[in-house]
Amino acid sequence: MSEPAASYNAVAYLDNAATTPVDPQVAQAMAQCLTEQGTFGNPASIQHAFGRHARTKVEAARSQVAQLIGADPAGIVWTSGATESNNLAILGAARYHAERGRHIITSRTEHKAVLDPCRQLEKEGFKVTYLKPGEDGIVSPEQILAALTPSTVLVTLMHVNNEIGVIQDVHAIGRACRERGVLFHVDAAQGAGKIPIDVEAGCIDLLSLTAHKFYGPKGAGALYVRLNPRLGLAPLMLGGGQERGLRSGTLATHQIVGLGQAAETARTRMEKEGAHLRVLRDRLWEGLRKLEGVHLNGHATARVSHVLNVSFEGVEGESLLVGMPEIAVSTGSACNSATQEPSYVLRALGRSDALAQSSLRFSVGRFTRDGDIDVAVNAVTREVRRLRDMSPASVA
């Protein structure tokens, strides 16, 4: 049975990617595409006014998303989200360019939507190198260069890690790959709309993003595909030939319009909002670090302003969550919430299984308030002390 909506009013939003609603402007834009009085036509049906009106809305959204990442609007391909975008980029590029080479480079800390397609390609005869980041979570351009071989066809690396918030220098890596004729894909799901990225300046060939990470609708995303010189991709879905034949299927106008509005709002508010989130995150960290045996996971400064990943000695993350119903927080990625295994991201950084299992990911956002930070600090402090009191030998 679902909980009544009123029960959520007492929850402090500290896991924003999964829990926050769409921005009100986004909801309004989407609603205008769902009624008889609105833009309800099929954007592929340009023979009549209803379809042409919908197509105009779709193309306006394409321009909004392109502006967010410094792209040509014609390079934006609509998808259902970053998972589909990652699959299309990695599987599509590798299969299309297989005659050029069958070697791919990625890192151990990528999202499962990157790692699992890479494992699928291994079954198809490709070789994949999984780089181990430093203890700070950074994969250096030098590591990428050292791993390149004459048969390397693709490097795929995330812009911002979804669990620890560490920022990779994708622009430097992109330029290095371009100089050597290697395709470069960036999973920008966690970074797009939060920090600047420029696909042209950064020599990025493929870039994935998703709407719900910057207050758009869930189930809407895009893949940027380089146009000049044109980049070949093998499509995953065949049918009506929409999206230049790369992603067949009737476009969901309301979802796309919502993604476009979310991108526009994120672009115009990025600098101011980032500074505000940094204040909230630092306030949260200052409150949590007062506890003994607390560890910040990831690079201390090369990180986004909205994500904070912390390990607490002597407690177990799931037990912490059970005792804190007043805050929305998680032990890691929502996509891995069904497993009880320690975070593979934290283990790749060298954290022990015990510390990896004692971690929480906090993500402040547009709807987080100062009071939410205070609620979170008080709840975590209370529960950490209670759990440690039950096992007093767990922390020296």
N, C-alpha and C positions, 0 to 999 in steps of 0.2 A: 504494500500500500504506500502510495506517495505521501509525503508530508505536506500539510497545508502551507500555502505560500507564506503565511504570517510567521511561521516558525523560523524562516530564514532571516527575519529582521534583526535577530540578536547575533547573527554570525558576522565576525570580522573578516573581511576579504583579504586573505593573505595567500591565495592561490588563484590569481586573477585570470590566467589563461583558461582555466577550466570552469570558473564559477561566475564571472561577471556577465551581465547582460550586454546586448549590443548597445552602442551609443544611441541616444534618442534621435539624433539626426539621421542615423543609419536606418533605424526602425521606421521613421517617417518616409524616407526615400523608398524603402522596400514596400511599404504598404500601398504606395501609389501605383504599384505594378501588379496588384492582386485583385482589383475590383473591375466591374464593368465600366466604371467611369475613369479607370486608370489605363496604364500601359500593359494590357494583357495579351497582346499579339505575340505570335511566334517570330522572333527576329530573323529567321531564315525565310520567312514568307514575305518577300519584298514586293510582290505583285500587288499588294493592297496597302492601304494607309495604316492599318493596325500593325502590320508587320514592319513597315518602314519606320513607324514611330518607335517600336521596340528596338529596332536596329540602331536608331539614333542614340537611344539610352545606353545600349551595350557599348557602342563605340566611344561615347563620352566617358564611360567607366574605364574603358581600355586606356584612354589618355590619362585618366587620373592615376591609375596604377603605374603606368609608364613613368609619369612625373616623379613618383615616389622613389624609383630606383634608377633614374637617369637613362631611361630606355626609349627606343623608338616604339610608339604604340603598336605598330604592325608586328612587333616581336612578342607581344603578349598573347599567350594561349590560355583560355579558360579551362580550369579543372575543378574537381570537387574538393581540393585542399592540397596541402603540402605532401601528403603521402602519395597521392596519385602523381603529383608533379615530380617528386623524386623518382618514382618508378618509371615514368615516361622519360625523364632525363637520362637516368643511368642505364636502364635496359634498352631504351631507344637509341642512345648514342653508341653504346657498346655493340649492339647487334648490327646497326647500320654501317659502322666503321670497322667491323671485325677483320676485314682484309688488310687494314692498315696495321693492326696490332691487337693483341688479346690480353693486355696487362692493364690493370686498374689500380690506382692508389687511393686509399682512404685512411681513416684513423679508427682506433678502437673505441673512441668516445662518441661516435656518430649516433644519430637516432636510429631506431630499428627500421624506419622507413628507408634508410640508406643501407644499413648492414644486411638486411634480408634480401634486397635485390642483388647486392654483391655476392651473397652466398648462392643465390640462384644462378648467377653468371658462372660461378665456379663449377656448378653442375653441368654447365654448357661448354666447359673447356677453357674458360678464362682463368687467368692467374690474378689473385688480388693480394696486394700488400696492405696489411693493417698496421699503420704506424702507431707507436706508443707515445703519447704526449709526455711532456715533462710533468713533474709533480704539481706544477701550477696549472696544468691543463692545456698549455700552449703547444701547438704543432708548428715548428719553425719552418720558414721557407727553405732553410738548409736541409732539413729532414726530407722535404719533398724532392728537392733537387738530387739528393743522394740516392733516393729510391727510384728515380726515373731510369728506364731502360729503353733501348731502341724500339721495343714493342709496346710501350706505354701509350694508350689511346685516350685515357680519361683519368683526371684527378677529381675526386668529389670530397668536399670538406664543408662543414657547417660554419656559418658566420658567427653565431652565438650558441654556445652549448645550452640546451634546454634544461639541464639539471643544475649546473653550477654558474651559468651566466658569463663564462669566459669568452672574450672576443678574440677571434682569430684574425690575423692580418691577411685577409683574403685578397686585398688589392695587390699586395706585394707578391703573393703566390700566383695570382692571376697573370700578372705581367711576366713572371718567370716562366709560366706554362706557355703563354703566347709566344714568347721568344723561341721556344723549343717545339712549337707546333703541336702541343698537347691540349686537348679539350679540357676546360675547367668548369665544373658544376659546383654551385654554392647552394646549400640548404639554408635559406634565410628566414625560415619560419619564425625563429625567436628574435631575430634582429630587425626585420623589415618593419618600418613604422616606429621603431624605437630609437635607432641610431642611423646616421646617414650611410648610404651605400650607392655606388655609381657603377653600373655594369660596363659603361663605356670606358671610363677612366681606369677601372680595375681590370680590364681585359677579361671580363667574366662572360663565358659563352652560354651558360645555362644557369638560371636562378629560380628556385622554388619559394613560394610564399603562400600563406593561408590567412584568410580574413579574420578568424576569431582571435588571433593573437594580438590584433590591434582594434578590437571592439567592433568587428564586423560579424556577419552571420557564420555559424558553424556550417561546414559542408560546401564552402566556396573557397577557391584558390586560383592560383595562376602559375604558369611556367613561362619565364622569359627565355626565348630562343634567339640566339644571335642571327642577324640578317645579312651582314656584310663582312666577309663572304658568307653566303647562305650555308647554314649548318644542317646536314641531313639527320633525320631521326626516323627510326622505325616505329610507327604508331602501335599502341597497345590495343586500341579499339577501332574497329572498322565499321563503316556504315554510310551515313549520309555525307561524309566528307567535310563536315563543319571544321572550323579552326584550321584552315589550310590542310585539311586531311590528317592532322595530327591528333585530333580528339573529336571523333564523330559523336553525334548526339544532340538532341534539341537543347538549346541553351536555356538555363533557368534565369530569366531576365531579372526577377526580383533579387536573387542571390548576387548576381553580377553587379547590379546597381548598388546593392548594399556594400559589396566589396569596394567598389569605386568610391563611394562616399566615405567609407572608413579610411581608405588610403588618403583621400584629400584632407580629411580632418587630422589624421596622424601627421601628414607632411607639414601642415601649417602650425601644429601645436608641438612638434617634436622637441625643439630646443627648450622651450619653457617647461613643458611637461617632464622632460628628462631631468631638469634641474630640481623640480619639485619631488620627483620620485627618489632622487639621490638623497635628499634631506630625510625622507621617510625611511629609506633603507638604512642610512647611517644611524638614525635614531633607534631603529630596531636592533641593529648590531650592537650599539653601545649598551642597550638594555640586556641583551643576551650574554654578552661577553663578561658580565659581572659574575656569572656563575663559574665555578671552577671546572676544569676539564672540558672546555668548549673550543672547537676547532673550526676555523673558516676554511671552506673547501674551494680551491681554485685561486687564480692569481689575485693578488690584493688590489690591484688598480686596473688591470686590463679586463674590465668586467662591465656589464650593462648596469644601469642604475636601478633596475626593477627586480633583480633576482638575487637572493641570498641563500646559500646552502651551508648548513651548519651541522656538525656532528657533536653529540653530547656523550662523553664517557660515562659508562656505567648504567646506561638506559637503553631501551630498545625502541626504535622509531614507531612501530605500530602500537606499542603500549602507550607511548606519548600521545598519539592521535586519539586513542580511545578515551583518554582522560581530558581531552580539550574540545568538547563539542561546541564551544563558543567561537572557535576560529576555523576558517576554511584554509587548510594547509595540507601538504602532501609529503610523502617520503621520497618522491622522485617524479618521473614522468608519468602522466596519466595513462600513457600507452603501456606502461609496465606495471600498473597497479594490481593486476591480477596475480602476479608472482610474488612469492615471499623471499626470493633470492636477493642477496645484497646487491646494491647498485653496481652494474658493470662499469659505469663511468667512474665512480669513486675508487673502485678496485684498480682501474687502469692508472689512476693517479698515485697508486701505492698505498691507499688506505687499507687497513686490516678489515676482515669481514665484520668484526665487531663494531668498528667505527662506521663502516659503510652502512650497517644495519641500524645505527643510532642517529642517522642523519634526517634532517627535515629540510625541505625546499620551501622558502617563503618567496612570494612574488607580489610586491606592492604594485598598485596600478591606479588608473584614473579615478576609480571609485573608492580608493583607500583613504581613510582620514586619520588624523593624529590619534583620535580615540581608539581606532582599530589597532594601532601600534601598541598603545598602552595595554589594551586587552590581551594582545598576543604575548607581550613580555611578561605580564602577570601570570597568564595561563601556563606558559612554558616554565617559568621559574617555579611555580607551584608544583607542577607535575614532575619536573626533573628532581626536585628535592624530595618529593613523596616517594618516587621510585628508587632513588638512591638510599633513602632511609630504610627501605625494605631490603636493600642489599648494601649495607654500609661499607663493605670491603671493596666495592667496585671501583671507587675513586680514591686514589692515594691522597 
